């Protein structure tokens, strides 16, 4: 898989942990670092919002332009390991939070939820039914996408495709709610829609790329994998 490749990293990375034993403080620090990655992506995304190929540009800014987004999966050869000093740092730990598709999905959804939550709380600007319905559709889409990324990390491409299709169904519901005639009668909703549509279509583009790559993996003859 190309820029969205996540296969092959999970099992080996966890095996490489050796005697690593982190406490709650260590994991909290790790999770905060991963939260920073999401906000870093969002910063680039907002900066390049007007660029047609923004998802590729942002991926490059994040350092995901080397043919695979999972650079931490690389396994140095025995010769390289032998040359490392005995006190070299522990291998970097991989979890779902480092998955580039996870980071991009979470960041783009954050760009949608923040402004909606700020404006949708005012019933004079957004009807309560629309406010709750749209937020619920965002939640469903994000939840299904995260489950799909879990499946990717475990190498279950067929399940990942099914879950991404569910995420796309929720995304289509988000689009339908924003495009409804009743929603367009509210100026605040129209203004939000103009900003939200590119982000929703970017999510769709990312997921469709991953689905296509998953199907390529599923169609690959078994002999090619050995």
Beta strands, then each sheet from edge to edge (+ up, - down):
end
